[in-house]
Amino acid sequence: MRVLDRISSPADLVGLDQREMAELAREIREFLIEKVSASGGHLGPNLGVVELTLAIHRVFDSPHDPVIFDTGHQCYVHKIITGRRDGFDQLRQRGGLTGYQERAESPHDWVESSH
């Protein structure tokens, strides 16, 4: 089983060791490349914040501790970790996940921001 398949909330990161965290980062990058290539979206900004987002979610207690991105289109890893991975087949499509933080989408999204 992939490490990514075991992650459905930020709490799932706590028990991972360093090797598993590195593997998770690799799997998230592969996932993003596959999904964003099919649906469109902001790939580069999200590939650049994988480890940063994992670290934030491992240390802080989302949604109790707000996680806010200065540019909304850097939040794809945040969406994956907060239980929305299955929605990436419809990223940025009507009725699907938005390409930014969306308060109506998750209690983990404290603000709505895009460009």
Buried (B, 14 or more C-beta within 10 A) or exposed (E): EEBBEEBBEBEBBEEBEEEEBBBBBBBBBEBBEEBBEEBEBBBEBBBEBBBEBBEBBBEEEBBEEEBEBEEBBBBBBBBBBBBBBEBBEEBBEEEEBBBBBBEEBBEBBBEEBEE
